[in-house]
Amino acid sequence: WKHFLPPVSQQLQFENLAGRAIDQKQYNEEKEIVGCLLHIKMPAKKAHNVAKKKGSKKHQEGEASSSSRPESSIAMLLTKILGAMVSVIVVVAAILLKPLLEESDFFSLVSDNSLSEIPSDNITTWPRPDPRVGFLVSRACLNLYRDASFFCHKDLLISRRHFRAKERIEPGEILFEIPRSLQLWDLDALRDPWIRLHLFDASHRLSGNKVGSEALLAVYLALQLKRKEEDSRQWQMEILELAYYDTLFTYDEWVDAHPLLAGSAHMRSLLGFSEGYGVWQAYKNMIVSEYEAFSASKSFNEMISYESYAAARLNVLTRAIRVGPPGPEQAIQGKYLREENNPEQLLDDELQSYKELMGIDLRKDGCIAMVPIADLFNHHEQNNVEYEYAKTELNSDGAFVVRSDNRRVEKGFEPMVSYGKGIPDAHLYARYGFVNGDGSGPSQISIAYHHDILKLNISSQYDYFPSTGLTSQLLQFMEKPTSEYLKFDDGYRECIPGPGTHPDEADLKLLKHKHLMMIANFPERWQMLVPARNPFAYPSITHESLVISDPPEPIEFYTRQNLNVDLPLSTCRLMSLTINDFDGNAAHILRNSLSEVNFILEKGNDSLEYRAWQCLRRWIGAGFLSLDRDAGGLRSEYERIYRMNQKKDAVGSRDWGASNVRLGEMQSLKAANAIISQTIAAAWGDSLPEREEYAVRDDPCPDEYQSFLFDEMESNKYKVDF
């Protein structure tokens, strides 16, 4: 990669770069010398002193070991001369290379220009790279690393902490190939002796579920970072491992950057009672719960502080990448294995043990990994880069391959990957700490207005919902909120007071309540994704540049066809059911399906469909009005983001991201409500039959009419295994 260093510097050989492991102190010395050549604001005099210090230290070590030999004085003299020559060569090279470095395309970058105001192909005006990232990438791509299977594209340069194309890159070109030896997998964490000894029994306090492999990967990363800081040479690491750890954010760097470290009151003021706030709270609770689970181990408490774990966990949340199920090449190699030992069978046995002991199924869910350099790529729904773990010509055992795809990367632009198609902005913000703010991602909305869904749908790694089923405490917690959905008694001319006067109607309501509690924690029965407000938004020059200065607005192509309401509509059918539906067999149908967790109430008669659509509109409208009240109105939220878009330091900030999440949810709720209203108008118009079964209330019935649902005798009529 000639743009990182002029060709002459590639001839310089530095100590400990030929594959030998080094400790943190050696790494710091190496980085300071290379830092001089990389033009990372380190004077040549300091590099000379470091090199001289290294030579002196080696000389002292040599003297201690060779003082008894007659030829030691000659060796010492030669060592001094060699050390002096190396120091002189380094300093002279730095001085001679300085003009070349300043003229080179890569190192003549400036730091404070607004990217939205500069030509995309004017390389000299690109912001200067983060020194830590520059050191990592330059060291890897200069092929001074022992592993020659590392590949870098010649036309990619670093600006700050991301890449930009120096020349146009066509689809199909490989950008990077990162060998397995540089990656940290959750499989590596599961094999770590310290983790096996102290943390394999860790479980979440609320649910009793075992912690997931992502959390163990975070512990493994925190351990590696701690080992990196130790003086002991027990945990020696390669230069690129140390360089990679240097690029990771510390807790202090995360504090003002990631929303998960913000206070609840502040985030509530930004997100209101939204789906976005619920998702944020779930991720925050996940980190706290994981740390509490690990803290049951005294050794963990002594080794890792909450700040260290939180920083490592955020690095895993924001940078870890799915690499798929492990192949036979990931089997542990041992010198005592016989020829008849099949690596694939050995790995299969190992993975089965993780599934049985911890509930971690790497064959089904795949592995997750920290992949240096590949994790520097940013996200957009309209990506032009893909990545995968695959066997290649350079790496027959597999490597992480990043290649351009879908469309070319234009000159001056930042190549973008997708962290996953269809990730709602609320999840993107809570996990990765950002949104693009251009309406390119979908929004998550819900009809679960009165209760919290315990199956979080945020990750396979964490849930409030116990894997063994709901406890009596959680059932009691859910009983009252789920009854709120049944207070309207739609389809009846009068409210239903209870079993004393309306035994059949009350019995059906009791069955409906049991069914609602049974599906209350299945997100797909309550939530829906509203398509991107601006699906034609493409990335700007870099992720730091706004595509448009105006906040996105819902576009006109929203229709019933691209708003998938089928399962939430089925939930509303259940809420709206009366004793007259399905030819008077409604109670019989619900009674016979109490043991069916996946029971879905299909489309019924015309009046039931009308009430179900009106029910859907009721809860979508309630969600919008709640957010609208918190934000001071949709127009007010829109104007707030517009003002922030005019401020360079506000765009991309934590508050800017939260405001975009709430705006997107408000706009999506309003658009969904409009589509539902249009559907009702198209199907039933204004001339509804004036019959009891088409009655829909604006206001709920009195609270006391629901009290029989909590009566122990009534409730025990129907036993349900939750």
Residue pairs with C-beta under 8 A, 6 or more apart in sequence:
1 138
1 141
1 142
1 152
1 154
2 154
3 104
3 105
3 106
3 154
3 157
3 166
4 38
4 106
4 134
4 137
4 138
4 141
4 142
5 37
5 38
5 138
5 142
6 97
6 100
6 101
6 104
8 93
8 97
9 37
9 93
9 97
10 142
10 144
12 37
12 89
12 90
12 93
14 30
14 33
14 34
14 144
15 26
15 30
15 54
16 22
16 26
16 30
16 239
17 30
17 144
17 145
17 239
18 146
19 145
19 146
19 238
21 236
21 237
21 238
22 30
22 236
22 237
22 238
22 239
22 242
23 231
23 233
23 236
23 237
24 228
24 229
24 230
24 231
24 242
25 231
27 237
27 239
27 242
27 243
29 50
29 53
29 54
30 239
31 135
31 243
31 246
32 42
32 46
32 47
32 50
33 47
33 50
33 51
33 90
34 135
34 138
34 139
35 41
35 42
35 47
35 131
35 135
36 42
36 43
36 44
36 46
36 47
36 90
36 94
37 93
37 94
37 97
37 101
38 101
38 107
38 131
38 134
38 135
38 138
39 98
39 101
39 102
39 107
40 131
40 134
40 135
41 131
44 91
44 94
44 95
44 98
47 90
47 91
47 94
48 87
48 90
48 91
51 83
51 86
51 87
51 90
51 91
52 83
52 87
54 83
55 79
55 80
55 82
55 83
55 84
55 86
55 87
56 83
58 79
58 83
59 76
59 79
59 80
59 83
62 75
62 76
62 79
63 72
63 76
66 72
66 75
66 76
69 75
101 107
102 108
105 123
105 124
105 157
105 166
106 129
106 157
106 158
108 123
108 124
109 123
109 124
109 125
109 126
109 127
109 128
109 129
109 159
110 124
110 125
110 126
110 127
110 128
111 127
111 128
112 127
113 125
113 127
114 648
115 127
115 541
115 542
115 544
115 545
116 540
116 541
116 545
116 546
118 125
118 126
119 125
119 412
120 410
120 411
120 412
120 413
120 541
121 411
121 412
122 412
123 157
123 166
123 412
126 157
126 159
126 164
127 159
127 160
128 159
128 160
129 158
129 159
129 160
129 161
130 158
130 160
130 161
130 247
132 243
132 246
132 247
133 158
133 160
133 161
133 247
133 376
134 158
135 243
135 246
136 240
136 243
136 244
136 246
136 247
136 372
136 373
137 152
137 158
137 373
139 145
139 239
139 240
139 243
140 150
140 152
140 182
140 240
140 243
140 372
140 373
141 150
141 152
143 150
145 238
145 239
145 240
146 238
147 179
147 181
147 182
148 394
149 177
149 179
149 394
149 395
149 399
150 177
150 178
150 179
150 182
151 174
151 176
151 177
151 394
152 175
152 176
153 169
153 173
153 174
153 175
153 176
155 165
155 166
155 167
155 168
155 169
156 163
156 164
156 165
156 166
156 169
156 175
156 415
157 163
157 164
157 165
157 166
158 164
159 414
159 542
160 544
161 247
161 376
162 376
162 377
162 378
162 414
162 542
162 543
163 175
163 376
163 377
163 414
163 415
164 412
164 413
164 414
164 415
164 541
164 542
165 409
165 410
165 411
165 412
165 413
165 414
165 415
166 411
167 411
168 408
168 409
168 410
168 411
169 175
169 404
169 408
169 409
169 415
170 404
170 408
171 384
171 404
171 405
171 406
171 407
171 408
172 403
172 404
172 405
173 403
173 404
174 401
174 402
174 403
175 385
175 402
175 403
175 404
175 415
176 373
176 374
176 400
176 401
176 402
177 392
177 394
177 395
177 399
177 400
177 401
177 402
178 371
178 372
178 373
178 374
178 399
178 400
178 402
179 395
179 399
180 395
180 397
180 398
180 399
180 400
182 240
182 241
182 244
182 371
182 372
183 323
183 369
183 370
183 371
183 372
183 400
184 217
184 220
184 221
184 224
184 369
184 370
185 217
185 323
185 326
185 330
185 367
185 368
185 369
186 213
186 214
186 216
186 217
186 220
186 362
186 367
186 368
186 369
187 326
187 330
187 362
187 367
188 217
188 220
189 195
189 213
189 216
189 217
189 219
189 220
190 196
190 213
190 216
190 354
190 360
191 332
192 220
192 223
194 223
194 299
195 216
195 219
195 220
195 223
197 299
198 297
198 299
198 300
199 211
199 216
199 219
199 294
199 297
199 300
200 357
200 358
201 296
202 210
202 211
202 215
202 290
202 293
202 294
202 296
202 297
203 209
203 210
203 211
203 293
204 210
204 211
204 289
204 290
204 292
204 293
204 462
205 289
205 292
205 293
206 289
206 464
207 463
207 464
207 465
207 466
207 467
208 466
208 467
208 468
209 359
209 462
209 463
209 466
209 467
210 358
210 359
210 360
211 290
211 293
211 294
211 358
211 461
212 360
212 459
212 460
212 461
212 462
213 354
213 360
213 362
213 367
213 368
213 461
214 316
214 317
214 320
214 368
214 459
214 461
215 290
215 293
215 294
215 313
215 461
217 316
217 320
217 368
217 370
218 290
218 309
218 312
218 313
218 315
218 316
219 294
219 300
219 304
219 309
219 312
221 248
221 312
221 315
221 316
221 370
222 304
222 308
222 309
222 311
222 312
223 303
223 304
224 235
224 237
224 241
224 245
225 245
225 248
225 308
225 312
226 303
226 304
226 308
227 234
227 235
227 237
228 235
228 237
228 242
228 245
240 372
244 370
244 372
247 372
248 311
248 315
248 319
249 257
249 311
249 314
249 315
250 311
251 307
251 308
251 310
251 311
254 261
254 310
254 311
254 314
255 261
256 654
257 433
257 654
258 314
258 318
258 433
258 654
259 267
259 280
259 429
259 430
259 433
259 654
259 657
259 658
260 280
260 283
260 284
260 287
260 314
260 317
260 430
260 433
261 310
261 314
262 654
264 281
264 284
267 277
267 280
267 658
268 277
270 655
270 658
270 659
270 662
271 277
271 280
271 658
271 661
271 662
272 626
272 627
272 630
272 631
272 662
273 626
273 627
273 630
274 426
274 627
274 661
274 662
274 665
275 424
275 426
275 444
275 445
275 446
275 527
275 665
276 425
276 426
276 429
276 430
276 444
276 658
276 661
276 662
276 665
278 452
279 424
279 426
279 427
279 429
279 430
279 444
279 458
280 426
280 429
280 430
282 430
282 456
282 458
282 462
282 464
283 317
283 430
283 431
283 458
285 464
286 458
286 459
286 461
286 462
287 309
287 310
287 313
287 314
289 462
290 309
290 313
290 462
291 306
291 309
291 310
294 300
294 304
294 309
295 301
314 433
315 370
316 368
316 370
317 431
317 432
318 431
318 432
318 433
319 370
319 375
320 368
320 369
320 370
320 375
321 368
321 369
321 370
321 371
321 374
321 375
321 387
321 400
322 366
322 367
322 368
323 366
323 367
323 368
323 369
323 371
323 389
323 400
324 366
324 367
324 388
324 389
325 362
325 363
325 364
325 366
325 367
326 347
326 351
326 362
326 367
327 347
327 398
328 343
328 344
328 347
329 343
329 397
329 398
330 347
331 343
331 344
331 346
331 347
331 350
332 346
332 347
332 350
333 343
337 346
351 361
351 362
351 363
354 360
354 361
354 362
355 361
355 362
355 363
359 467
365 460
369 389
369 400
371 400
374 387
374 400
374 402
377 385
377 387
377 402
377 415
377 416
377 417
378 414
378 416
378 417
378 543
379 416
379 417
379 418
379 419
379 428
379 432
379 436
379 543
380 416
380 417
380 418
380 436
380 440
380 538
380 539
380 543
381 418
381 421
381 436
381 440
381 441
381 532
381 535
381 537
382 416
382 440
382 537
382 538
382 539
383 405
383 406
383 416
383 417
383 418
384 404
384 405
384 406
384 407
384 408
384 409
384 415
384 416
384 539
385 402
385 403
385 404
385 405
385 409
385 415
385 416
385 417
386 402
386 403
386 405
386 406
386 417
386 418
387 400
387 401
387 402
387 403
387 417
388 400
388 401
389 398
389 399
389 400
389 401
390 398
390 399
390 401
391 397
391 398
391 399
392 398
392 399
392 401
402 417
404 415
409 415
412 541
413 539
413 541
413 542
414 539
414 541
414 542
414 543
416 539
416 543
419 428
419 432
422 441
422 442
422 529
423 441
423 442
424 441
424 442
424 443
424 444
424 529
425 435
425 441
425 442
425 443
425 444
425 660
425 661
425 664
425 665
426 443
426 444
426 661
426 665
427 444
427 458
428 434
428 435
428 441
429 435
429 657
429 658
429 660
429 661
430 458
431 458
433 654
433 657
434 543
434 652
434 657
435 441
435 657
435 660
435 661
435 664
436 537
436 539
436 543
436 547
437 546
437 551
437 552
437 641
437 645
437 651
437 652
437 656
437 657
437 660
438 534
438 537
438 546
438 547
438 548
438 552
439 532
439 533
439 534
439 537
439 551
439 552
439 553
439 664
440 532
440 534
440 535
440 537
441 532
441 664
442 529
442 530
442 531
442 532
443 529
443 530
443 533
443 664
443 665
443 667
443 668
444 527
444 528
444 529
444 530
444 665
445 527
445 528
445 529
445 530
445 620
445 623
445 665
445 668
445 669
445 672
446 453
446 526
446 527
446 528
446 623
447 526
447 527
447 568
447 571
447 572
447 616
447 619
447 620
447 623
448 520
448 526
448 527
449 484
449 619
449 622
449 623
449 626
450 481
450 482
450 484
450 485
451 478
451 481
451 482
451 484
451 520
452 464
452 481
453 520
453 521
453 522
453 523
453 526
453 527
454 463
454 464
454 465
454 470
454 474
454 478
454 520
454 521
455 463
455 464
455 465
455 521
455 522
455 523
456 462
456 463
456 464
456 465
456 523
457 523
457 527
465 521
466 474
469 721
469 722
470 478
470 521
470 722
475 517
475 722
478 517
478 520
479 517
479 709
479 710
480 710
482 513
482 516
482 517
482 520
483 513
483 706
483 709
483 710
484 700
485 516
485 575
485 619
486 509
486 512
486 513
486 516
486 575
486 706
486 709
487 700
487 701
487 703
487 705
487 706
488 575
488 615
488 618
488 696
488 697
488 700
488 701
489 495
489 496
489 697
489 701
489 705
490 575
490 576
490 578
490 611
490 614
490 615
490 695
490 696
490 697
491 576
491 577
491 578
491 580
491 581
491 607
491 608
491 611
491 692
491 693
491 694
491 695
492 505
492 578
492 692
492 695
493 692
493 695
495 701
495 702
495 705
496 502
496 505
496 506
496 509
496 701
496 705
497 705
498 506
498 705
498 707
498 708
499 506
499 507
499 708
499 714
504 579
504 587
505 578
505 579
506 708
507 587
507 717
508 577
508 578
508 579
508 586
508 587
508 590
509 709
510 708
510 709
510 714
510 715
510 717
510 718
511 587
511 590
511 591
511 594
511 718
512 574
512 575
512 577
512 590
513 709
514 590
514 594
514 718
514 720
515 574
515 590
515 593
515 594
515 599
516 571
516 574
516 575
517 720
517 722
518 594
518 597
518 599
518 720
518 722
519 525
519 571
519 574
519 597
519 599
520 526
524 567
525 567
525 568
525 570
525 571
526 568
526 571
527 568
528 563
528 564
528 565
528 567
528 568
528 672
529 564
530 558
530 563
530 668
530 671
530 672
531 558
531 562
531 563
533 552
533 553
533 554
533 555
533 664
533 667
533 668
533 671
534 552
534 555
535 555
537 547
537 548
537 552
538 547
539 547
540 546
540 547
544 651
544 652
546 645
546 651
549 642
549 645
549 646
550 642
550 645
551 638
551 641
551 642
551 645
551 660
551 663
552 664
552 667
553 638
553 667
554 667
554 668
554 670
554 671
558 671
558 674
558 675
559 675
560 675
560 678
560 679
563 672
563 675
565 616
565 672
565 676
567 600
568 616
569 612
569 613
569 616
570 600
570 601
570 602
572 611
572 612
572 613
572 615
572 616
572 619
573 601
573 603
573 604
573 608
573 609
573 612
574 601
575 612
575 615
576 608
576 611
576 612
576 614
576 615
577 586
577 590
577 601
577 608
578 586
578 608
578 693
579 586
579 587
580 586
580 693
581 604
581 605
581 607
581 608
582 589
582 604
582 605
589 601
591 718
593 599
594 718
594 720
595 720
595 721
603 609
605 693
607 691
607 693
607 694
608 693
609 683
610 680
610 683
610 684
610 688
610 694
610 696
611 693
611 694
611 696
613 676
613 679
613 680
613 683
614 680
614 696
615 696
616 676
617 673
617 676
617 677
617 680
620 669
620 672
620 673
620 676
621 669
621 673
623 669
624 666
624 669
624 670
624 673
627 662
627 665
627 666
627 669
628 634
628 666
631 637
631 662
631 666
634 663
634 666
634 667
634 670
637 659
637 662
637 663
637 666
638 663
640 659
641 656
641 659
641 660
641 663
644 650
644 651
644 653
644 655
644 656
644 659
645 651
650 656
688 694
708 714
709 715
